[in-house]
Amino acid sequence: MLTVLRGGHVVDPATGKDSVGDVWFEDGRIVAPPAGGKADQEIDVSGHVVMAGAIDIHSHIAGGNVNTARLLLPELHRGIRARLANTPLSTAKWSTYETGRLYAQMGFTTVVEPAMAPHHSLQTHYELNDVPIIDKGALTVLGNDDFLLRQIRAGESESAINDYVAQTVSGTRSLGLKCINPGGCEAFKENMRAFGLDDEVPFYGTTSRQIFQTLQKATQAVGIHHPLHLHMNNLGIAGNIDTALATIDASQGLPLHLAHIQFYAYGKEGKNAFSSAAAAFAEKINANPNVTVDVGQVMFSQTVTISSDVLKQFNSMPGASPKKGAIFDGDANGGGIVPYAYKVSNYYNAIQWAAGLELFLLIKNPEQVFFTTDHPNGGPFTAYPELFALLMSAELREEMLSRLPAEVLEHTTLPSLKREYNYYEIAQMSRSGAAKLFGFKDRGTLEPGSIADIAVYKKNRDVAGMFRKAAYVYKDGELVVKDGEVSHYKRGKTLHISPRYDANINKRLDAYYEELYGLPRGIFDVPDAALPNKDAFAEVACKE
C-alpha cells in the first residue's frame, strides 16, 4: 500500500532535509513521490516532526550480565508491565518483550547490545530474537581471551590475528568488536586491583595499549565498518582523564570508538579531589576526527551497573546500593553486577551528571558524539527523552544546576554553556551519524530505497513528553505505535556481518578447544537454524 505522511517537519540529515514536506513509502521501503501524487493512504502530520527511526548504538539489553541483574534485583521490576498474560516468561517483568515495547514507543527501531561474550553468543541471540518490533545487533567482546593473548605473546603475524578476529565476529553473528579494559580483567584474576594503559598482563607479557592497538588494526583489516569499540582502563576513577587522553594519543590515527566517555572525564580538583575534566576531553576529541564517542550520561535515579570490566565492578562493590552484588571472574572477561543510586544531592554524582552534558555541548560534530546512558549503567534507556530535553534547553539545565550542591558549580564548565541542540542535531546523533558508524546503508535516513523505519513526534513545549511517546512509529512500513502506545507487534531482525578469513583458523581453534576444554568449538557458533523463526538474521555488508 502506497502511503504518504503529509505536511510534517521532515528532519533527515542524511539528505540535508530540514523543512516541511512529505514522506512516501510502499512495501516496507521509502519511495520517491510518484507522478500525480496519488496515495492509497494519506496521513496528515502537520505540526509533527518526522524523522527516520532512531538507532541506539550502546545499550545492554541481552546476555548473561543482564540476566544476572534481573535475578539480583527483582524489586526494581515491580510495577513494570510484563509480557502479555499467559505467555512464556510473562512473570519476567522488564523482559526482552518489554524492552522492545519501550524502545518502539520512543521511536527507536534499531538497538545494539555492546557486550556479547563469544561463549554466550547463542543465549544472547535467543534473547535478542525475543525482543519484539525493533531490529537488533551486538558487538563481540575480545581482549581478555586466552587465545588472543597467546597470539600476541607469541608474536604471531597480523594476518593470523585478523583471521581469529574475523572468524569470531562471523561465528558469533555480531556487528563488530568490543574490547573491555584490555588485559585488565585477566590481570584481575592474578589479584591485580588496578590496571593502566601500560601495565603488563601477568603471564602474557603484553600491555593494554598493545592489545587494543592490535584489535584496532585487525578490525580495520577485515573490513568491519564499526571501529573498535573500546571500554578504556580506569573507569570511574578520579584523575582518569589522563588515561583517556593517552588512549586517544595511542589510537594511531585509525578509527576508534570510545564507549561511555563520561565515566573517564574526571580530574582531581577541589577539596573532594574529584572534578569534571570534560572540557579538556572534548577539546581532544574535536582535534581527533578519527575518534567517535558515546557519552554514557548519568541520570539521577536508582539503577544497576552491568559490566564485563570485572576489576572495576569488584572495586565498586563497597558502594552498592542496595548492599548486594554479583562478581564472576570466569571465562575471559567475566562480569559484575552492582546496583547503584545516582542522587542529585551527592557531590560526586552531580559532577558525573554535569560532565556528561559538558561533553555533549562541547564536542562540535553531532555525528562524532552519540547519546547513551550506557543503559543501565548511567540510567535506564527510558530516560532518553529527559536527556534530549536537557540538550535542547539551557533554561532546563540551569534549573537542574540550581538543585546541585553549590560546590559542584566550581568544578564544571556547564553553567557557562548556553548551546542548545535542535531537531537536526538530535537526528544527526541518533539517526544519520549512528547509521554511518555501523555502515548501515538502509536505515537512519528517509532517502528513497531505505527501509521505512519512521518516527513521527507531535511538537510540544514538553520536549521530554514529545520524545517519550511518539505519535506514529512505522517499522518496515508497518504501523507499530500510535499515540504513544504499541498498536501492533512484529518480529524484528538481528543484524550481523560476515567478514572473510582463512578457513585454516578453524583447524587451529578446533585443536585449541579440544585441548583446553575437551569440547568441540562449534558448540559456541550461532548457525541459521539456531533461531526458531525464518529470516531471523539480516546480513550487513562489510567494507571492501
N, C-alpha and C positions, 0 to 999 in steps of 0.2 A: 504494500500500500504506500503510495506516494503521499508524504506528509510534509507540511510546511509549518514552522514556527514563525509567526508573522509579527514584525514590528518591535522586536526586542532590542535591547542594547547588547550587541554582539561583541564579545571581548575574546579575541583569538590572536595572541601574539605571534604564533607560527606563520600567520598570513598577514600580520600587521593590521588586522581589523579591530577597530575600537569605535564603533558607531552604530546607529540604529540600522537594522537590516533584517533579512530573513535567513532562516536555515532550513534547507530541504534535505530530506533523507528518504530512502527506499531500500527495502530488502536488507536492512541492517547496516547500510552504508550512507555516508554523506554524499549527496549528489549536487551537481550544478543545477541552477534554476532551469526548468525546461522551457522550451519555446512556448509562448502563450500563457505560462504561469498558472496552469490549472492543476490543483491538488485534489487527491481523494479525501484528505482530511486537512483542515486548516485550523490552527490554534492561535488565538490572539495572545501574544505575550508582551504587549506594550506595557511599559512600567516595570519590566523584568530585566535582569541581567542574564545573558545566555553565554555559557562557556562550555568547552569540552569537559567531559568527566574528569574529576581530579585524580591525581596519582600520588599515593603516599610511598615514598622511597624507603622508609625505615620504620617498621612497626612490628613489634614482637607479638605475633598472633597465633603461632603454632610451634609445636616441638616440645621436647622434654622439660625445659625450664618453665615454659608457660603452664604446662600441666601440673608441675610441682607447685607452682604458685597458687593454682586453683585449689589444690588439695590442702595447702598450708593455711589458706585464708578464706574459709567458707563464709565467714561473717561479712566479707566485702561484697558478697553476691546477693545478700538479702535485698529484696525489693526490686531486683532487676528481672525483667521478663525473660523467661526461659524459652526453650523451643515450644512449638505447638504441643498441647497436651496429648499424652498417649503416643508420642513419637519417641524414637530412640534418643537417649540422653536428655530427655525432657526435664530432668532434675538438675542438669549441669549448670543452670543459671547462666553466667556470662560465657556461653559456649561458642563454638565456631559459628553456629546458626545466628546467635545474637551479634557476633562481630560483623557478619555480612549485612544484617539489617541496619545496624547503627551507622556503618560507613555509607551505605546507599542513601540513607535519609539525608546525609550531609552533602551528597553529590559526588561521592568518591566511587570510582568504577574500577580502579586498579590499585592493589596494595602489595608491597614487597616485604616478606619476612626476612630480616637481615642476618640471621644466625642459625643456619641449619648444619648440625653436626653430620658428617658423612655417614656415620654408622646409625644415625637416627633418621636418615632421609626418608625411608619408606613410611615410617609413622608420621613424619611431618607432612608428607604428601597426602596421606589418608585424611589428615585434619584439614589441610588446605582444600582438598576436594569437597569437604563437607561445608565449607563456608559458602553460603548462597550468594547469588546475584553478581558479585564482583569477580574480576579476574585477579589472579594471584601469581606470585613468583617468590623465589627465595635465593639467598646467597649462601654458598657453601663455605664453611669455616676450615681454613688450613693455617698453619703457622706454629702450632704446638704439637703436631703429629710426628710420631717417631720416624715414619718413612721419609718424610721431607727432611727432617733434621739429620737423619743419617746421610741423605744425599748431599746436603750442604757440608757436613763434616768430612765426607769422602772426597769433596771437591769435584763432584760429578758435573758433566757438561750442562750448559744451559738447555740444550735440546732434550736431554734426559729429564730434567726438571719440568720443562714445558710439557712433555708428554704426560707426566704424572698429574700436573695441574689440569690439563685438558681432559684426561680420562676421568678424573674425579668430578669435575664440573659436569661433564656429559653424563656420567653414570648416575649422578645424584639428581639429574634433571633440574639444574639451577640456572640462574641468570648471570652468575659471576662468582667472584671470590671475596670473602671477608677474612681479615686477619685480626685477631683479638689479643692485645697485649703480647705481641710476638715473642715467644720464648719464655715469657713471664709466668705463664700457667704451668709450664713444665718445670720451671725453677721453683715454683711454689711446692711442688711435690718433693723437692730436695730441701724443704724447710727455709727457703728464702722468703722473706716477708716484704721485700721491696725490690724493684727491678726496673732499671733505667734503660735508656736507648743503647748504651754501650756496655752494659753489664753482660757477662758471659753466662750462657746457659750451661749449668753443670752437666758433665759427661759428653756434651755435644761440641763444646768449644766454639760456639758461634754466638753472635750478639743479636739483639733485637733489630738493630739497624740492618745487619746483613740479611736477616730473614725477610723483613718487609721489602727491602730493595730487590731481593731475589724474586719474590712473588709479584712485585710491581712490574718487573720486566717480563716475567712469564705471562702475566695477564695480557699485556700488550702483544706479545709474540704470537699467542694462539688465537688472536682475533676477538677477544672479549670486549664488547663496547664499553661496559661499565668499568671504570678504573678500579684498581684495588681499593676496597672499602676498608679503611684502617681505623680500628679502635686502638688508640695510642697507649703508651705506657703512662703510669702515674695519674690515672683518672681520679678526679675529686680531691687532689692534694694541693694545699696552699703552695704557691710558687711553681705550679706545673706549667705555667706559661712558657718557661724556658724549654721544657721538653717539647711543647707544641711548635715553637719557633724553630728549634733544632730539627724537628721532623720534617718541616717544610723545606729547610735548607738541604736536607738529605734526599729530597724527592727526585733528584737527578734531572729535573725539568720535564719528567714524564708525567702523564695524567695520574692523579692521586685524589681519592675522595676521603676526607676526614670525617669520621662519624661523631655525632653529638658533641660538638666542639665547646659548647657552653661549659661542660664539665672539665675543660682544660684552660679556661680563661681566668685563672686565679693568680693574683700576686700575693705579697706578704706585707702590704702597707697597713698602718694603723695599729692601735693597741691590741686588736684581736689577731694581728698578723694574718689577715685574710681580707683581700680586696679584689675588685674587678680589674683585670688586665685586658678587657675586651678591646679597648681602643688600639693597643699595640698589636693584638691578634688580627683585628680587622685590617689594619694597615698592611700587615704582612700578606694577608690573603689577597688584598687588592693588587699587590705588587707581583703576585704569582698566579697568572691566569690558568696555569696547568692544574691548579688545586681547586676542587669543589668541596663544599662542606654542607652538612646538615647541623642544625643548632642543638636539638635536644633541650628545648625550652622547659624550664621549671614552671609549673603552675601550682598555686597553693592548694593542696588537697592531700588526703590520705591516699597513698598508692603503695606499690610494691616494686622493688628494684629486682630486675631479672638480668643476669649476665653470665656469660661464659668466661669472664675475667674472674676466675675463682680466687686469685690472690687479692684483688680489690674487695670482693664480696666477703671474704674471710675477715679482712681488716675492718669491714663495716658492721660486723655483727654486734659489737657493743652498742651501737646507736640504733638498733632495730626498734621499731615502734609499730605494733606491739612487740613485746620481747620474745620473739621466736624467729627462726630462720632455718635454712637448709643449705648445706655445703656438700658437694660431692666432687672429688678430685680424680675421677676415673679417666676413661679414655680421652686422650688429647687434652682439650680444654677443661673438661668437667663443667661445673656450673655452680651458681649460688643464688639463693632467693632470700632477700632481706626486705621486710616491709618497712615503710618509712612514711612519715607525715611531714610535708612541707608547710611551714607556718609563717604567716605574714609577720608575726611578731618576733620571729627568730632572725637575728642579725645575719647568720651565715646563709640561711635560705633566701633572705631578701637580697643579698649580694648575688646569689645564683640567678634569681629571677631577673634582676637588673642586667646582669652580664649577658644573658641570652638576648634580651631586647636590644642592648647596645650592638651586638653582633649583627642582628637583622638590619638595624638602622645605619650602621657604619659601612657595611660591605656594599659596594656600589652597584654591582651587577646582580639583579634578582635571579638570573639563571646560573649564578655561581653559588648561591646560598639557598638551602631548602628548609622549609618549615618541617619540624618534627618536634615531638616531645620525647622522642625515643621511647614511645609507648611500651610499657607503662612507667619507665624509669623517672622521667621528669614530670609525669602526669598522664592521665588516660587520653587516648586519641579523641575522646568526646569533648575535650577542652579546646580543640582546634578553633571552633567558632569564636571563643573568647580571645584566643591568640590573634586571629585575624583582626578582631575589633581593636585590640591594643596596637597593632601595627598601623592601623588606619586612622588612629585618633591620638594626637598629642595631648588633648584635653583629658581623655580617659587615662592615659599613662600618668599625667600629673595628679589626677585624683588618687590613683593607686599609690603613687610615691608618697602622698601625704599620710598614708597609713603605715608606712615602713618605719622602723627605728630611725631616729634622726641621724645617728652616726653613719648610717648606710650612705646617705647623700654625699658624704665627704669622700667616698671611695668608689664612686661610679660617675661616669660622664652622662648618664641617662637624663638627668634634669635639663641638660643643655641641648638635647637632641629634639628638634621640632619636626623632623621629616615625617611625612605620613604616606604610607603606601596607598596606591589607587588600585582600582579593579585590574588594570592591565598588569601591574607589577605582581599582584596576587596570582594572576593567571600565569605569569612567567615562572614563578616559583613552583606552582602546583600543577601546571599543565605542560606548557611547551618546554621549559627547562628540564623537567623531570623526564619527559619523553626522550630528549636528546641524551640525557645522562645514561640511559639504558639502550639507546639505539632503537627505540620504538618508532617505526615509520607509520603505524596505523592508528595511533591514538595521541592524545594531548593536543589535538587540533580539530578544527571544524572544516578543514580543507576537503574538497570533494575527493572521494576514494577512501577516506578514513572511516573506521568503524563509527557507527552512530551512537557513541557514548556522549550524552549531552546532559548538562546540569543547568536548570533554569531557576533563578532565585528572584523572589519579589523584592524590589527595592524597599528599604526600610531604614529609618534612622537607627533602629536597633540592629546594628551590623551582626552581632553575635546571633541574634534570633534569626536573621535572614540566612546566615550560613548553616545554622543548626538544622533547619527544616526546609529543604528545597521545595519549590512549588511543583516542579516536574523533574524527574530523572529518567532518562532513556538509557537502557543497556542493550547494545547491538540493535538499536531501533525499537525495542520493546519498552513500553511504559512500565517502570517498576516502582516508581514513587510518585504519589500525587498528594499535594497539600501536606508535605512533611511526613507522610506515612507510607510504608511499603504497601503497594497495591497488587503486586504480582511477584512471586518468587520464581527464579530460574537458576540454572546452573551456570556458573562462570567457568572459565578455563584456567589452567595453570600454565604460565608462560615459562619457557626454558630455551636454552641454546645447546648446540651440539658442536663444540669446537673439535677440529680434527687432530689426530695424534697417531703416532706409530703404534700399530697393534702389538708390537713386541712388549710394550709396557704391561699388557695384560698377563703375559707369562711371568714377568717379574713379580707382579702383585699376587698372582696365584701362589707362587712359591713362598712369598713372604707371609701370606695369611696362613698357609698350611703349616709353616714352621712356627709362627708365633701363636696362632690361635687354634690350629687344628681344624679350621673351618674353611669352606670354600669362599673365596672373595665375592662371588656372585650373589650371595645371600643379601648383600648390602646394596645391590643395584636396584633401580626402580624401572622395571620394564613397562611397556604399554599395558600389558594385561594386569598390572598390579591394581589398577583402579577399576571400580565396577561399571562406570558409565563410559560409553563410547565417546571418543573425541575429548577426553579429559585434558589432554595436553595440546598446546599450540606452540610451535617452534618459532623462535625469533632468529633471524639471520645474524651470523657473526660478521665481523669486519673482514673484508678481503685481504 
